[in-house]
């Protein structure tokens, strides 16, 4: 599913135009990115938590040449889904794969 697909679904469900919906979706994504970039944590109840984690500096290996490459300390965004989100996905996958117990 792409951002355009999300915009289409929201536009159909809300009656907003695609242009209005795209502006809202872009605003939400931008707000999440800006919050994470400034070290804030975003908790959306029933959906999950967006935050950042730090990765320690380490030596990595270039797979093409085999040379060692130093990686500096860095920060990566992470998402932890809520229990409700996990449950819904798990149930939907069981039904779609036909593996109901």
C-alpha positions as CSV (number, residue, x, y, z in Angstrom):
1,X,0.0,0.0,0.0
2,X,1.4,3.4,-1.0
3,X,0.7,6.9,0.4
4,X,-1.6,7.5,-2.6
5,X,-3.6,4.4,-1.6
6,X,-3.9,5.7,1.9
7,X,-5.1,9.1,0.7
8,X,-7.7,7.4,-1.6
9,X,-9.1,5.3,1.3
10,X,-9.3,8.2,3.7
11,X,-10.8,10.5,1.0
12,X,-13.5,7.9,0.3
13,X,-14.2,7.4,4.0
14,X,-14.4,11.0,5.0
15,X,-15.8,12.7,1.9
16,X,-12.8,15.1,1.7
17,X,-11.1,15.8,-1.6
18,X,-7.9,13.9,-2.4
19,X,-6.0,17.2,-2.3
20,X,-7.3,18.0,1.2
21,X,-6.7,14.5,2.4
22,X,-3.1,14.4,0.9
23,X,-2.4,17.7,2.9
24,X,-3.6,16.1,6.1
25,X,-1.7,12.8,5.5
26,X,1.5,14.8,4.6
27,X,1.0,16.9,7.8
28,X,0.7,13.8,10.0
29,X,3.8,12.2,8.5
30,X,5.7,15.5,8.7
31,X,4.7,15.9,12.4
32,X,5.9,12.4,13.3
33,X,9.2,12.9,11.5
34,X,9.8,16.3,13.1
35,X,8.9,15.0,16.6
36,X,11.2,12.0,16.3
37,X,14.0,14.2,14.9
38,X,13.8,16.4,18.0
39,X,13.9,13.4,20.4
40,X,10.2,13.3,21.2
41,X,8.2,10.1,21.7
42,X,4.8,9.8,20.0
43,X,2.2,7.5,21.5
44,X,-1.0,6.8,19.5
45,X,-3.3,4.8,21.7
46,X,-4.6,1.7,20.0
47,X,-1.9,2.0,17.3
48,X,1.6,2.2,18.7
49,X,4.6,4.2,19.7
50,X,7.1,6.0,17.5
51,X,10.4,6.9,19.1
52,X,14.2,6.8,18.4
53,X,16.9,4.5,19.6
54,X,20.6,5.1,19.6
55,X,23.0,2.7,17.9
56,X,26.5,2.3,19.3
57,X,29.5,3.0,17.2
58,X,31.0,-0.1,15.7
59,X,33.1,-1.6,12.9
60,X,31.1,-2.9,10.0
61,X,32.3,-4.7,6.8
62,X,31.8,-3.6,3.3
63,X,30.2,-6.7,1.7
64,X,31.6,-5.9,-1.8
65,X,35.3,-5.4,-0.8
66,X,35.5,-6.9,2.7
67,X,37.1,-3.8,4.1
68,X,36.3,-2.7,7.6
69,X,34.2,0.5,7.8
70,X,33.8,2.5,11.0
71,X,30.2,3.4,11.8
72,X,29.6,6.4,14.1
73,X,27.0,6.5,16.8
74,X,23.6,7.0,15.1
75,X,19.9,7.3,15.9
76,X,17.2,5.3,14.2
77,X,13.4,5.6,14.3
78,X,11.5,2.7,15.7
79,X,7.9,1.7,15.9
80,X,6.3,-0.5,18.5
81,X,2.8,-1.6,17.7
82,X,0.1,-1.6,20.5
83,X,-1.3,-4.9,21.7
84,X,-4.6,-4.1,20.0
85,X,-2.7,-3.6,16.7
86,X,-0.7,-6.8,17.1
87,X,-3.9,-8.8,17.9
88,X,-5.8,-7.5,14.9
89,X,-2.9,-8.3,12.5
90,X,-2.5,-11.7,14.1
91,X,-6.2,-12.6,13.7
92,X,-6.4,-11.2,10.2
93,X,-3.4,-13.2,9.1
94,X,-4.8,-16.4,10.6
95,X,-8.1,-15.9,8.7
96,X,-6.4,-15.0,5.4
97,X,-4.0,-18.0,5.6
98,X,-6.8,-20.4,6.6
99,X,-4.9,-21.5,9.7
100,X,-7.6,-21.0,12.3
101,X,-7.3,-23.1,15.4
